[in-house]
Amino acid sequence: MVEQWVRAGSVELWSEVLGEDGGAPVLLVMGANAPAHGWPDEFVALLVAGGCRVVRYDHRDTGRSTKTEAGDYGMGDLARDAVAVLDAHGVERAHVVGMFS
């Protein structure tokens, strides 16, 4: 596991990567108001065991990431955050799995 802080504009996002460097990249995007560790450990372990390189992160205002004033960002900002996380981990393309709460 590799933990990394990622700068995305004015915020810092906590992220981690699990699995081998050569594995198929999978970005796990947790629903609003839930941190990255909301993904069940068993699910993440299955992805890693299946040869995936799993990237997950805490959204703005969740977990260890920067807290902001409510309503001062939109979906475009959240998409740019996801790209910044992938870029920071050297991932050019990834499968994206999302959970909405």
C-alpha positions, 0 to 999 in steps of 0.5 A: 500500500502506498499513501500519498497526499495529492494537491488539487487546486486549493485542496489536498486529497488523501489517497492510497494505491493497493496492488502491483504497479502493472495491474489494471488500474481501478479508481474507486470513487466513494459516494458523497460524504463518505471516505475512501475506507467506506469501500469494504476491505473484502471487495478491495482485496478481491480486486487486488487478488484479481490483478488490479491496481486499486486507487482510492481517495477521500473526497473534499470534505471527507476523511483526511482530505481538506475541509471546504466551505459547503457549496463552494465547488461543483461536479467539475471540481470533483472530476478534476480532483479524481484526475489529479489523484490518478495523475499523482499516482502515474495512472493515465487511464483507469476503470472507474467504479463509483458508489453513490450514497 
